[in-house]
Amino acid sequence: MKCLTATLLLTAFVTASPHKPLDARNEVARRQSAEACSIGYCTQNGGTTGGSGGETVTVKDVDSLVNAAKQDGPLTIIVSGAISGSAKVRVASNKTIYGEAGSSLTGVGFYIRRTNNVIVRNLKIAKVEAKNGDAIGIDGSSNVWVDHCDLSGDLSRGKDDYDGLVDISHGSQWITVSNTYFHDHWKASLIGHSDSNAKEDQGSLHITYAGNHFYNTYSRAPLIRFGTVHIINTFWDSLISSGVNCRMGAQVLIQSSAFKNSSQNAVFFADSKETGYAVLDDVDLGGSRNSVPVGTLTVSALPYAPIKALGSATIPSAIPSTAGQKL
């Protein structure tokens, strides 16, 4: 199993349930799920440590996952095996949810609402019906890390049958989405609830997207309203309609990234009363275009440790092999 992007190992360790011995795969998952976020905006505001310091439980069905996620206090939840169902899993504060090698969730999404300090890693989530929200929905929450996930829908279904893969809204803060594979979906990722939600979203929505791979998505890769967003080491391949939609005064910095075989609207503005802004630094548009005004967000303005830029020329070969769930 390839090592996940290294992060700060916590001095506190997560203890296993006394009732269930750990097998080899669970032991690997336990070690990696004890990592804190050390990349991007989720390092701010005291950092993001998830369930560190709490026990570890392993879940193999929807009901167990739902019950574990809503518990009070720190907890690490290991998802094991292929779980199918129809559920919106509400996640309480101080949780790490980690997918064991070979695990998957079908029809089961996560709702991280009005909470803080949550880590969601190494999960494969597919085909979450719109009635259950997004694959991962972050709403009014702070310090959330989404890492090494594989998120998809089904383009043969109607575009409103599923909602977003990762949607971040209602004043959420200090979020990092890293090393994640977004694919085969209509509406990939949304930042900012609506044009009329400035009261909550303006001045919030500080978000990092790092090392992600968007493939065969229709739109929202991502759509950004109001936020301050850093996108780095990202690969967009075979976008159907559009890529990064900068709206409502959003300030976006895109670094060391590349587009390939994609719509003419790589970085653009549409469908709001006010444009957003973008700074592009070493971005290969792959024959597509950037049509938004130049913004003011630069590397020097970022409050966190620099993220190594891989260089746009290496992105098409490097990112597909590192983004997504690790085996």
Backbone bond lengths (Angstrom), bond angles and torsions (degrees), N, CA, C in turn:
res aa  C-N    CA-C-N  psi(-1)  N-CA   C-N-CA  omega(-1)  CA-C   N-CA-C  phi
1 M - - - 1.460 - - 1.515 110.10 -
2 K 1.338 114.66 128.36 1.460 118.04 -179.12 1.516 109.55 -68.81
3 C 1.277 116.41 142.84 1.465 121.56 -179.95 1.512 110.21 -67.28
4 L 1.305 117.06 134.69 1.449 120.43 174.52 1.515 109.10 -69.14
5 T 1.328 116.30 160.34 1.462 119.23 178.83 1.514 108.77 -51.30
6 A 1.293 115.18 128.45 1.462 120.19 -172.88 1.501 110.38 -67.63
7 T 1.301 114.90 140.72 1.449 120.95 174.87 1.514 108.30 -137.10
8 L 1.307 115.15 175.37 1.463 120.76 -178.53 1.513 110.81 -65.23
9 L 1.335 118.28 122.16 1.458 120.96 175.63 1.515 109.10 -77.98
10 L 1.311 115.45 134.22 1.448 119.50 -178.32 1.521 110.69 -78.52
11 T 1.310 115.48 147.96 1.456 118.66 176.86 1.521 111.33 -73.36
12 A 1.327 116.14 -30.23 1.459 118.93 174.66 1.509 108.81 -80.34
13 F 1.353 117.97 137.94 1.445 118.52 179.47 1.524 109.24 -108.97
14 V 1.356 115.24 162.03 1.456 121.41 -178.42 1.523 107.78 -94.95
15 T 1.303 118.07 129.04 1.444 121.36 -179.10 1.518 110.71 -88.82
16 A 1.309 116.16 146.41 1.453 120.58 179.96 1.518 110.41 -82.96
17 S 1.326 115.15 156.51 1.453 119.84 175.49 1.523 109.34 -60.15
18 P 1.328 118.65 133.40 1.458 120.42 -178.41 1.521 112.60 -69.36
19 H 1.328 117.28 -11.96 1.465 120.96 -174.67 1.518 112.91 -95.28
20 K 1.353 118.65 -12.99 1.452 121.12 -174.71 1.527 109.66 -133.81
21 P 1.325 118.14 109.02 1.469 119.13 177.39 1.519 110.53 -65.22
22 L 1.313 116.42 147.99 1.455 121.59 -178.88 1.523 110.15 -84.34
23 D 1.349 117.78 130.42 1.449 119.77 169.89 1.528 108.32 -84.29
24 A 1.322 116.76 -179.81 1.465 120.09 -173.35 1.517 111.99 -61.05
25 R 1.344 116.87 -43.54 1.457 119.30 -178.66 1.521 110.85 -65.57
26 N 1.322 116.49 -40.20 1.453 119.74 179.83 1.517 110.92 -66.42
27 E 1.339 116.69 -33.53 1.459 119.77 178.84 1.520 110.80 -64.99
28 V 1.334 117.14 -42.20 1.464 120.55 175.75 1.527 109.94 -61.36
29 A 1.325 116.12 -46.53 1.464 120.32 179.48 1.527 110.74 -60.19
30 R 1.331 117.42 -40.51 1.462 120.76 -179.12 1.525 110.75 -61.80
31 R 1.334 115.84 -44.43 1.462 118.85 -179.10 1.526 111.31 -63.89
32 Q 1.327 116.12 -46.38 1.460 118.77 -175.81 1.525 111.92 -73.10
33 S 1.309 117.07 -29.93 1.458 119.36 178.93 1.519 112.20 -72.39
34 A 1.327 117.99 -9.37 1.457 121.74 177.61 1.524 112.46 -86.99
35 E 1.332 117.37 2.37 1.452 120.70 -179.95 1.519 111.26 -81.16
36 A 1.312 115.72 142.22 1.463 121.91 173.69 1.523 109.13 -94.49
37 C 1.305 116.93 159.71 1.457 121.18 177.18 1.528 110.38 -71.82
38 S 1.337 115.88 129.33 1.468 119.18 175.56 1.523 111.00 -128.40
39 I 1.325 117.08 23.87 1.453 120.84 -178.66 1.529 110.22 -131.23
40 G 1.311 116.09 125.12 1.456 120.04 171.89 1.519 115.07 78.84
41 Y 1.329 113.70 -159.44 1.465 120.53 -171.16 1.521 113.68 -65.51
42 C 1.324 119.82 -21.32 1.472 117.42 -178.83 1.520 112.21 -76.65
43 T 1.345 117.93 1.19 1.470 120.33 170.83 1.526 111.98 -83.21
44 Q 1.324 117.11 -9.81 1.461 121.58 -176.47 1.542 111.33 -86.70
45 N 1.332 115.48 174.83 1.462 121.26 176.03 1.530 112.39 57.56
46 G 1.323 116.61 37.48 1.462 119.99 178.93 1.510 114.42 92.46
47 G 1.332 117.35 -6.09 1.464 120.55 176.70 1.514 113.65 89.53
48 T 1.344 114.59 172.60 1.465 122.00 -176.48 1.516 108.30 -128.38
49 T 1.332 115.94 110.92 1.462 122.30 -174.70 1.524 113.24 -117.93
50 G 1.320 117.81 -6.23 1.460 121.07 176.69 1.507 113.58 60.29
51 G 1.323 115.78 -129.71 1.468 121.33 -174.06 1.502 115.17 -87.25
52 S 1.325 117.88 12.79 1.463 120.85 -178.59 1.525 111.95 -53.69
53 G 1.319 114.84 137.08 1.455 120.33 179.31 1.504 114.03 93.05
54 G 1.333 116.40 -11.47 1.457 120.30 178.24 1.521 111.29 -101.89
55 E 1.320 116.44 -176.10 1.452 121.55 177.50 1.524 110.45 -77.97
56 T 1.324 115.73 173.07 1.453 123.26 174.72 1.520 108.61 -118.05
57 V 1.314 116.70 132.18 1.463 121.64 173.82 1.520 108.73 -124.23
58 T 1.309 117.06 149.90 1.457 122.94 176.38 1.525 108.68 -110.67
59 V 1.343 116.46 131.64 1.463 120.59 -179.10 1.523 109.45 -118.95
60 K 1.333 115.84 143.91 1.460 121.83 -177.45 1.523 112.75 -129.95
61 D 1.337 116.75 7.63 1.461 119.99 177.64 1.524 109.14 -150.72
62 V 1.330 115.97 167.01 1.460 121.17 -174.29 1.522 111.74 -63.43
63 D 1.311 117.68 -46.26 1.467 120.17 -176.43 1.529 111.68 -60.78
64 S 1.317 116.69 -41.26 1.469 119.77 179.25 1.526 111.01 -65.28
65 L 1.338 116.37 -38.28 1.463 120.54 178.32 1.526 110.74 -65.34
66 V 1.306 116.72 -45.91 1.464 121.10 179.47 1.521 110.59 -59.37
67 N 1.308 117.04 -46.21 1.463 121.10 -176.88 1.528 111.98 -67.86
68 A 1.313 117.35 -38.63 1.459 120.17 -179.80 1.527 111.59 -69.31
69 A 1.330 116.39 -41.84 1.468 120.61 -175.13 1.517 113.02 -64.92
70 K 1.322 118.18 -28.22 1.462 120.75 -176.41 1.531 113.42 -91.69
71 Q 1.324 118.21 -1.55 1.454 120.67 -179.47 1.530 111.41 -64.84
72 D 1.312 115.77 149.94 1.458 120.49 173.41 1.527 109.64 -76.56
73 G 1.318 115.33 154.44 1.453 120.76 173.94 1.512 113.06 83.80
74 P 1.344 116.10 168.11 1.462 120.69 -177.49 1.523 111.83 -67.77
75 L 1.325 115.37 139.78 1.466 120.82 -178.75 1.519 108.71 -159.89
76 T 1.327 116.77 137.28 1.454 122.48 171.21 1.517 108.46 -104.97
77 I 1.335 115.35 128.26 1.462 122.10 -176.75 1.524 108.09 -114.70
78 I 1.323 117.09 119.14 1.456 122.25 176.83 1.526 108.26 -97.70
79 V 1.334 116.38 120.40 1.458 121.65 177.17 1.526 107.88 -88.19
80 S 1.331 116.89 124.63 1.456 122.20 -175.05 1.524 110.56 -122.75
81 G 1.330 116.71 133.41 1.455 121.09 175.81 1.513 113.26 80.16
82 A 1.330 115.20 -176.82 1.465 122.66 179.68 1.518 109.07 -91.65
83 I 1.324 116.34 116.20 1.466 122.13 -178.10 1.522 108.45 -114.22
84 S 1.308 116.74 125.52 1.464 122.31 177.13 1.517 109.24 -121.72
85 G 1.326 115.20 149.89 1.456 119.55 178.16 1.507 110.35 172.40
86 S 1.313 115.25 -159.43 1.457 122.46 177.32 1.515 106.87 -141.62
87 A 1.340 116.38 101.07 1.460 118.47 -173.59 1.520 111.30 -158.01
88 K 1.325 114.58 148.44 1.460 123.17 167.92 1.523 106.53 -107.90
89 V 1.306 117.02 108.46 1.462 122.00 -175.70 1.518 108.99 -88.62
90 R 1.312 116.73 114.29 1.459 122.19 -179.97 1.526 109.17 -86.19
91 V 1.327 115.16 124.88 1.456 120.99 -172.24 1.524 110.23 -105.34
92 A 1.324 116.47 123.60 1.460 121.46 177.16 1.524 110.28 -82.34
93 S 1.328 115.61 169.97 1.465 121.19 -178.88 1.528 112.09 -61.99
94 N 1.341 114.72 158.03 1.466 123.04 172.86 1.526 111.81 60.20
95 K 1.330 114.79 52.99 1.461 121.06 179.09 1.519 110.36 -127.27
96 T 1.319 115.52 141.74 1.455 122.72 164.82 1.516 107.46 -115.56
97 I 1.322 116.84 127.44 1.464 121.76 176.08 1.518 106.61 -118.44
98 Y 1.321 115.89 118.83 1.458 121.68 -170.00 1.519 109.67 -130.29
99 G 1.319 116.76 132.75 1.456 120.92 179.54 1.523 112.04 -89.75
100 E 1.306 115.90 121.90 1.453 121.38 173.82 1.531 109.63 -61.65
101 A 1.315 118.09 155.98 1.459 121.60 178.34 1.519 110.63 -53.48
102 G 1.341 116.08 129.81 1.451 121.08 178.20 1.518 114.71 83.21
103 S 1.314 118.23 1.33 1.466 120.34 -179.93 1.524 110.68 -80.89
104 S 1.329 116.32 160.71 1.464 121.02 176.77 1.515 110.03 -158.18
105 L 1.332 114.11 155.57 1.458 122.07 174.71 1.523 107.72 -126.01
106 T 1.315 117.11 129.00 1.463 121.93 177.24 1.523 108.49 -123.02
107 G 1.334 115.26 122.19 1.460 119.95 179.56 1.512 114.54 80.41
108 V 1.317 117.80 6.65 1.470 122.94 -175.33 1.527 108.98 -119.89
109 G 1.329 116.60 117.24 1.457 121.38 -179.35 1.522 111.96 -114.61
110 F 1.344 115.55 166.24 1.467 121.79 -178.56 1.523 110.14 -112.81
111 Y 1.325 115.76 137.32 1.456 122.69 179.11 1.516 107.89 -120.76
112 I 1.332 115.43 105.49 1.467 122.18 -177.55 1.520 106.04 -103.00
113 R 1.312 116.87 91.45 1.460 122.28 -169.60 1.522 111.40 -120.40
114 R 1.345 114.70 126.58 1.468 121.91 176.26 1.528 111.02 50.06
115 T 1.297 114.80 51.37 1.447 120.87 -178.98 1.523 108.28 -143.75
116 N 1.319 117.19 -178.52 1.454 119.09 -178.59 1.523 110.93 -152.46
117 N 1.331 114.79 159.58 1.453 123.36 175.00 1.527 111.53 62.79
118 V 1.328 115.54 67.21 1.463 122.08 -178.72 1.525 109.11 -128.02
119 I 1.322 116.69 135.18 1.459 123.34 175.98 1.521 108.53 -120.72
120 V 1.322 115.62 130.14 1.469 122.69 177.89 1.521 106.71 -125.67
121 R 1.339 117.55 112.92 1.469 120.27 -171.92 1.529 112.54 -136.95
122 N 1.302 114.01 148.30 1.463 122.89 169.78 1.527 112.64 57.61
123 L 1.327 116.48 34.38 1.452 120.78 179.72 1.526 110.78 -103.39
124 K 1.305 116.22 141.31 1.463 122.98 171.95 1.521 107.19 -108.54
125 I 1.337 115.63 113.89 1.467 120.88 -174.77 1.523 108.38 -125.84
126 A 1.326 116.92 130.02 1.462 120.85 -177.86 1.526 110.84 -137.58
127 K 1.325 114.95 148.56 1.468 124.15 165.26 1.529 113.25 54.28
128 V 1.324 114.83 56.02 1.470 120.18 175.01 1.519 107.86 -87.76
129 E 1.310 117.68 116.46 1.466 122.13 -178.66 1.528 110.06 -62.70
130 A 1.340 115.67 147.61 1.468 120.70 -177.75 1.522 112.09 -57.07
131 K 1.321 118.21 -30.27 1.471 120.14 179.53 1.528 111.31 -63.26
132 N 1.325 116.69 -21.12 1.467 120.93 177.32 1.521 112.81 -101.81
133 G 1.331 116.90 11.92 1.453 121.24 175.57 1.518 111.92 82.73
134 D 1.309 115.38 -145.66 1.460 122.37 -175.61 1.532 110.52 -91.66
135 A 1.331 115.25 166.04 1.463 117.89 170.34 1.530 109.01 -58.67
136 I 1.351 115.36 -47.29 1.465 121.15 171.65 1.523 107.25 -136.87
137 G 1.310 117.21 111.95 1.459 122.53 178.92 1.520 110.10 -109.57
138 I 1.332 116.31 125.66 1.473 122.25 -178.87 1.521 106.92 -116.64
139 D 1.311 117.43 114.95 1.464 122.96 -167.46 1.532 108.98 -133.71
140 G 1.335 116.66 111.47 1.458 120.11 176.92 1.511 113.63 62.20
141 S 1.318 117.09 32.04 1.466 121.44 -174.96 1.524 110.93 -120.28
142 S 1.327 115.66 164.32 1.456 120.02 179.72 1.515 110.81 -132.45
143 N 1.326 114.81 154.02 1.462 123.10 177.41 1.528 111.61 54.91
144 V 1.318 113.63 73.42 1.460 121.65 178.15 1.531 108.43 -125.95
145 W 1.330 116.17 134.81 1.460 122.23 177.59 1.515 108.98 -121.74
146 V 1.338 116.04 120.06 1.463 123.20 173.10 1.521 106.24 -108.92
147 D 1.335 117.70 120.51 1.459 120.00 -172.19 1.526 111.87 -142.74
148 H 1.316 115.72 139.08 1.464 123.05 175.01 1.525 112.20 51.46
149 C 1.316 116.19 47.12 1.451 120.42 175.57 1.533 110.80 -104.38
150 D 1.319 116.51 155.46 1.461 124.84 175.47 1.521 105.89 -117.56
151 L 1.343 116.23 112.13 1.461 121.53 -170.68 1.523 109.58 -125.14
152 S 1.327 117.04 128.81 1.462 119.72 -176.85 1.517 111.62 -152.44
153 G 1.337 113.85 167.54 1.454 121.36 176.17 1.515 110.21 -128.66
154 D 1.353 115.76 -127.14 1.461 120.63 -179.56 1.522 107.36 -161.96
155 L 1.322 116.86 106.25 1.463 120.90 -176.82 1.517 112.84 -71.22
156 S 1.317 118.19 -10.89 1.464 119.75 176.12 1.527 111.90 -78.24
157 R 1.311 117.19 -13.91 1.462 122.49 175.34 1.520 109.54 -89.27
158 G 1.338 117.53 168.42 1.454 121.76 177.00 1.514 111.43 -65.29
159 K 1.338 116.70 152.06 1.464 119.14 -173.60 1.521 113.16 -68.51
160 D 1.326 118.33 -17.05 1.463 120.39 177.70 1.526 112.85 -101.60
161 D 1.320 117.30 3.10 1.469 119.68 176.43 1.526 111.21 -68.22
162 Y 1.346 115.67 -31.20 1.453 121.64 175.21 1.520 108.43 -119.45
163 D 1.327 116.70 154.93 1.464 120.21 176.25 1.529 107.77 -97.55
164 G 1.322 118.40 -139.30 1.459 120.84 -175.66 1.518 113.28 -84.34
165 L 1.327 115.40 166.12 1.460 120.79 172.55 1.523 110.93 -87.53
166 V 1.339 116.76 -47.59 1.468 121.13 168.07 1.523 106.79 -135.09
167 D 1.317 117.41 112.26 1.462 122.49 176.55 1.525 108.95 -115.70
168 I 1.344 115.48 134.72 1.467 121.78 -174.66 1.524 107.60 -128.45
169 S 1.323 118.22 120.60 1.466 119.08 -169.16 1.525 112.11 -151.39
170 H 1.335 114.13 -179.87 1.470 124.18 173.15 1.534 112.43 52.76
171 G 1.332 114.81 52.31 1.452 119.89 173.13 1.510 115.78 72.60
172 S 1.314 117.59 18.78 1.468 119.29 177.08 1.529 109.84 -60.26
173 Q 1.324 115.46 150.21 1.465 120.97 -173.36 1.521 111.44 -140.44
174 W 1.335 114.47 151.00 1.460 123.70 170.59 1.532 111.09 59.02
175 I 1.327 113.72 62.73 1.462 122.47 -174.96 1.530 109.29 -117.07
176 T 1.322 117.21 139.87 1.463 122.48 169.86 1.523 109.16 -127.13
177 V 1.340 115.07 132.30 1.463 122.56 172.80 1.527 105.88 -118.41
178 S 1.325 117.36 114.06 1.461 120.06 -171.88 1.522 111.99 -133.31
179 N 1.330 115.16 148.34 1.470 122.55 171.05 1.530 112.87 51.54
180 T 1.310 116.18 39.52 1.462 121.26 -174.57 1.524 110.38 -113.64
181 Y 1.321 115.70 142.30 1.461 124.12 -177.92 1.526 108.58 -104.00
182 F 1.335 115.94 110.30 1.465 123.06 176.20 1.532 107.37 -100.63
183 H 1.319 118.40 123.35 1.467 116.38 -176.18 1.533 113.20 -155.25
184 D 1.331 113.95 154.54 1.461 122.66 172.69 1.527 112.19 50.85
185 H 1.331 113.89 59.11 1.458 119.18 -173.36 1.526 109.48 -151.26
186 W 1.327 116.48 152.67 1.459 120.66 179.93 1.519 112.35 -76.37
187 K 1.307 118.17 -56.13 1.473 122.70 -173.15 1.526 108.64 -119.51
188 A 1.339 115.66 96.07 1.466 119.66 -167.16 1.522 113.40 -69.11
189 S 1.342 117.72 -57.88 1.460 118.83 -170.52 1.530 110.63 -153.59
190 L 1.308 115.74 131.89 1.464 123.62 -176.99 1.521 109.78 -119.56
191 I 1.339 115.88 136.47 1.461 121.70 171.57 1.520 107.59 -124.49
192 G 1.330 117.12 119.33 1.464 121.77 -177.78 1.510 111.24 97.41
193 H 1.308 116.32 123.14 1.457 121.10 -170.59 1.520 114.05 -65.39
194 S 1.333 117.48 -50.21 1.462 121.52 -176.77 1.516 109.38 -162.91
195 D 1.324 116.66 167.09 1.461 120.97 178.30 1.523 112.09 -62.02
196 S 1.323 117.02 -26.62 1.458 121.26 -175.67 1.528 113.51 -91.63
197 N 1.323 116.98 7.63 1.466 120.26 -174.80 1.527 113.27 -103.81
198 A 1.329 116.31 31.57 1.465 120.06 -178.99 1.521 112.33 -59.63
199 K 1.316 118.13 -34.06 1.462 120.96 -176.43 1.527 111.22 -56.66
200 E 1.332 117.43 -39.82 1.463 120.81 178.63 1.524 112.68 -87.55
201 D 1.328 116.30 -40.07 1.460 120.26 -166.35 1.526 115.16 -91.40
202 Q 1.327 117.14 -27.03 1.458 118.97 -178.33 1.528 109.60 -69.06
203 G 1.319 116.77 126.56 1.464 121.36 -177.03 1.512 113.82 88.48
204 S 1.335 117.07 -7.77 1.463 121.83 176.58 1.528 108.68 -110.22
205 L 1.322 117.17 -155.95 1.464 122.77 174.84 1.532 112.08 57.85
206 H 1.333 116.30 50.86 1.461 121.55 171.61 1.531 107.12 -87.79
207 I 1.334 115.74 111.16 1.459 120.92 -166.67 1.520 110.45 -138.82
208 T 1.327 116.33 139.49 1.458 123.31 174.30 1.529 109.95 -113.71
209 Y 1.332 115.99 131.23 1.464 122.26 169.32 1.531 106.56 -113.98
210 A 1.326 117.86 116.94 1.466 121.00 -174.72 1.520 110.95 -134.78
211 G 1.326 116.16 128.98 1.461 120.76 173.58 1.506 114.86 69.69
212 N 1.340 118.02 26.90 1.458 121.02 -176.55 1.528 112.15 -94.29
213 H 1.323 115.76 158.58 1.464 123.36 -179.62 1.532 108.49 -127.81
214 F 1.327 115.93 116.12 1.462 121.91 174.33 1.528 107.90 -102.82
215 Y 1.329 117.69 122.53 1.464 121.18 -179.24 1.530 110.67 -135.03
216 N 1.326 115.20 128.18 1.461 121.12 174.71 1.534 112.05 55.15
217 T 1.335 115.51 44.12 1.459 120.82 173.25 1.529 108.70 -105.29
218 Y 1.325 115.81 150.07 1.462 120.09 -175.09 1.526 111.73 -79.94
219 S 1.331 117.10 -48.10 1.464 120.63 -176.70 1.528 109.93 -157.00
220 R 1.355 115.13 179.67 1.474 122.50 177.26 1.523 111.71 59.35
221 A 1.330 115.47 69.50 1.465 118.60 -176.36 1.537 112.86 -127.53
222 P 1.349 118.07 54.37 1.463 127.51 -10.84 1.533 112.51 -96.69
223 L 1.335 116.47 173.94 1.461 123.98 166.66 1.525 106.74 -92.88
224 I 1.352 116.80 129.19 1.465 120.51 -172.46 1.519 110.75 -127.36
225 R 1.324 116.90 119.21 1.466 122.53 171.07 1.531 108.79 -112.81
226 F 1.317 116.38 134.28 1.466 124.01 169.90 1.532 115.11 68.45
227 G 1.318 119.46 -27.12 1.453 121.86 -166.37 1.514 115.61 -72.58
228 T 1.341 114.31 168.90 1.459 124.32 170.30 1.517 105.54 -111.73
229 V 1.344 116.20 108.65 1.463 120.10 -165.43 1.530 110.55 -129.73
230 H 1.317 115.93 128.13 1.463 123.11 176.25 1.521 108.35 -107.91
231 I 1.330 116.50 120.73 1.466 122.86 178.24 1.521 107.54 -115.87
232 I 1.333 116.98 124.54 1.461 120.17 -176.48 1.526 110.19 -142.20
233 N 1.335 116.19 146.66 1.465 122.56 175.99 1.520 111.57 52.59
234 T 1.327 115.64 49.66 1.458 121.01 -176.39 1.529 110.45 -117.07
235 F 1.338 115.29 143.54 1.458 121.58 -179.16 1.522 109.50 -121.69
236 W 1.335 114.82 122.77 1.462 121.33 174.85 1.527 108.04 -108.88
237 D 1.315 117.00 122.27 1.461 121.00 -177.66 1.533 109.47 -130.89
238 S 1.336 115.54 129.50 1.462 122.11 175.10 1.528 112.48 59.96
239 L 1.335 116.26 43.15 1.460 119.81 172.35 1.521 108.46 -66.24
240 I 1.321 117.04 136.58 1.468 120.26 -172.75 1.520 111.72 -86.07
241 S 1.330 117.21 -50.14 1.462 120.50 -178.27 1.517 112.22 -111.32
242 S 1.344 117.61 -48.68 1.462 119.02 -172.51 1.517 111.49 -162.44
243 G 1.355 113.26 166.59 1.457 121.27 -178.54 1.507 112.76 -112.11
244 V 1.344 116.19 -110.33 1.466 122.25 -174.55 1.524 108.65 -86.86
245 N 1.327 116.34 113.89 1.463 122.74 -178.44 1.526 108.38 -102.99
246 C 1.336 116.87 108.92 1.469 122.62 -174.60 1.529 109.41 -97.65
247 R 1.334 117.47 114.96 1.456 121.31 -172.05 1.532 111.94 -135.14
248 M 1.311 115.72 160.95 1.464 124.45 170.19 1.532 112.88 51.82
249 G 1.332 115.77 47.50 1.454 120.30 174.11 1.507 115.91 76.60
250 A 1.314 117.95 7.97 1.466 120.56 179.04 1.526 110.49 -56.47
251 Q 1.325 116.17 142.35 1.459 122.45 174.94 1.533 107.62 -111.81
252 V 1.333 115.63 118.51 1.458 121.27 -172.53 1.522 109.56 -126.60
253 L 1.326 115.98 133.74 1.463 122.50 172.71 1.521 107.27 -115.01
254 I 1.328 117.15 120.65 1.466 122.20 177.87 1.527 107.84 -114.44
255 Q 1.328 115.76 120.96 1.465 122.09 -176.06 1.518 111.39 -124.42
256 S 1.311 116.22 148.62 1.454 122.12 164.48 1.528 111.75 45.80
257 S 1.320 116.88 56.53 1.455 121.75 -173.06 1.525 110.22 -139.97
258 A 1.342 116.53 168.23 1.463 119.23 -176.46 1.530 111.44 -149.80
259 F 1.337 114.34 146.42 1.454 123.42 172.66 1.523 108.75 -112.33
260 K 1.332 116.53 147.68 1.459 121.41 178.19 1.522 109.32 -147.52
261 N 1.331 116.64 138.33 1.473 122.15 174.39 1.523 111.96 51.83
262 S 1.321 117.38 41.61 1.458 120.45 -169.47 1.517 112.83 -121.37
263 S 1.312 115.31 164.50 1.461 124.41 175.13 1.523 111.29 -49.34
264 Q 1.334 115.50 157.50 1.462 120.79 177.05 1.523 112.59 -67.04
265 N 1.323 117.20 -17.08 1.468 120.85 -179.11 1.526 110.21 -95.89
266 A 1.320 116.17 72.60 1.464 119.50 178.79 1.525 110.89 -71.14
267 V 1.332 115.63 -55.44 1.465 122.34 176.73 1.520 105.49 -128.65
268 F 1.328 117.27 118.63 1.461 119.45 -169.23 1.526 110.76 -156.24
269 F 1.323 115.14 176.08 1.464 122.73 175.52 1.523 108.40 -129.16
270 A 1.341 115.31 133.39 1.465 119.86 175.80 1.516 110.20 -162.11
271 D 1.331 115.28 152.35 1.466 124.33 165.99 1.518 115.39 72.30
272 S 1.324 118.31 21.10 1.461 122.05 170.18 1.524 108.42 -134.98
273 K 1.320 116.43 165.97 1.458 119.96 -179.30 1.525 112.01 -78.63
274 E 1.338 117.37 -13.41 1.465 121.29 -176.18 1.514 109.76 -138.50
275 T 1.313 115.92 138.01 1.455 120.65 178.94 1.522 112.10 -74.92
276 G 1.328 115.06 164.33 1.453 122.03 165.58 1.513 108.66 -106.45
277 Y 1.346 116.52 -173.06 1.458 121.25 -172.72 1.536 109.25 -137.08
278 A 1.325 115.60 151.33 1.460 118.88 -178.94 1.517 111.25 -145.36
279 V 1.313 115.29 142.75 1.459 123.47 168.59 1.524 106.87 -110.84
280 L 1.329 117.22 124.94 1.459 121.87 178.19 1.521 109.42 -108.20
281 D 1.320 115.93 125.85 1.461 122.27 -177.64 1.525 108.12 -129.24
282 D 1.330 116.50 108.52 1.462 123.23 -177.32 1.531 110.53 57.70
283 V 1.313 115.80 62.32 1.467 122.88 178.01 1.528 108.66 -120.58
284 D 1.318 116.64 120.77 1.456 122.31 176.02 1.525 107.88 -89.60
285 L 1.328 116.74 108.67 1.459 121.34 -177.31 1.527 112.68 -77.29
286 G 1.315 118.07 -7.30 1.453 121.42 174.25 1.515 114.52 58.57
287 G 1.330 115.98 33.54 1.452 119.98 -178.80 1.520 114.02 89.63
288 S 1.312 117.20 -6.03 1.450 121.56 175.03 1.525 108.80 -86.85
289 R 1.331 118.67 -162.18 1.462 119.26 -174.28 1.522 112.51 -144.44
290 N 1.318 114.37 158.30 1.458 124.14 170.34 1.517 106.98 -113.11
291 S 1.331 117.44 121.20 1.465 120.53 -175.84 1.519 113.52 -121.10
292 V 1.346 118.33 16.06 1.461 119.57 -179.36 1.529 110.09 -102.11
293 P 1.322 117.54 156.53 1.469 120.56 178.60 1.528 111.76 -63.72
294 V 1.322 114.92 154.31 1.463 120.35 178.98 1.523 109.75 -70.48
295 G 1.328 115.79 134.86 1.454 120.84 -178.20 1.515 113.49 -96.79
296 T 1.322 115.49 -164.26 1.468 121.71 -175.85 1.517 113.17 -118.57
297 L 1.339 118.95 -5.41 1.464 120.90 -177.50 1.531 109.79 -77.82
298 T 1.320 115.81 123.02 1.461 121.67 179.95 1.525 109.57 -128.96
299 V 1.302 115.60 168.07 1.468 120.62 -179.47 1.519 111.10 -58.37
300 S 1.293 117.44 -39.12 1.464 120.79 -177.59 1.526 112.52 -64.67
301 A 1.322 116.76 -19.92 1.463 120.25 -179.70 1.527 112.79 -87.12
302 L 1.320 117.76 -9.62 1.459 120.65 -178.13 1.523 110.09 -75.95
303 P 1.339 118.00 136.26 1.471 120.48 -173.85 1.519 114.08 -87.26
304 Y 1.332 118.42 -0.19 1.455 120.41 -174.05 1.530 111.60 -114.36
305 A 1.333 115.35 169.71 1.461 121.06 -178.67 1.516 110.68 -58.42
306 P 1.316 118.07 140.40 1.462 120.42 -178.30 1.524 112.42 -57.40
307 I 1.321 115.53 142.67 1.458 122.37 173.80 1.527 107.28 -98.30
308 K 1.317 117.29 127.96 1.454 119.95 -176.93 1.520 111.06 -61.38
309 A 1.311 117.44 124.73 1.459 122.55 176.82 1.525 108.89 -82.21
310 L 1.327 116.82 124.07 1.455 120.93 -177.31 1.520 112.64 -78.85
311 G 1.336 116.27 -21.64 1.457 120.70 -177.54 1.518 110.99 96.78
312 S 1.328 116.71 132.32 1.469 120.79 -174.01 1.522 112.80 -59.39
313 A 1.332 117.76 -30.71 1.465 120.19 -177.65 1.523 112.43 -67.86
314 T 1.334 117.27 -26.67 1.467 120.49 -178.18 1.527 113.09 -91.68
315 I 1.311 116.84 -14.69 1.470 120.98 -171.83 1.534 113.01 -59.62
316 P 1.340 121.00 -47.25 1.466 119.62 -177.01 1.529 114.49 -59.75
317 S 1.304 117.92 -28.76 1.461 119.73 178.19 1.518 112.80 -92.71
318 A 1.332 117.58 -31.17 1.463 120.60 -173.60 1.530 113.28 -81.18
319 I 1.325 117.12 -45.15 1.468 119.48 -168.38 1.524 113.97 -71.76
320 P 1.344 121.49 -41.53 1.469 118.72 -179.77 1.530 114.09 -58.46
321 S 1.309 117.27 -25.78 1.462 119.46 -179.49 1.525 113.47 -86.67
322 T 1.319 117.58 -10.00 1.466 120.01 -177.74 1.521 113.30 -115.69
323 A 1.337 118.64 -20.13 1.460 120.92 -179.21 1.526 110.35 -86.55
324 G 1.313 115.90 142.90 1.462 120.98 178.23 1.509 112.60 109.22
325 Q 1.322 115.32 178.88 1.462 121.51 178.78 1.516 110.15 -64.98
326 K 1.308 116.14 137.75 1.453 121.37 178.82 1.522 110.13 -93.88
327 L 1.314 117.03 138.22 1.467 121.31 -178.01 1.525 110.54 -79.77
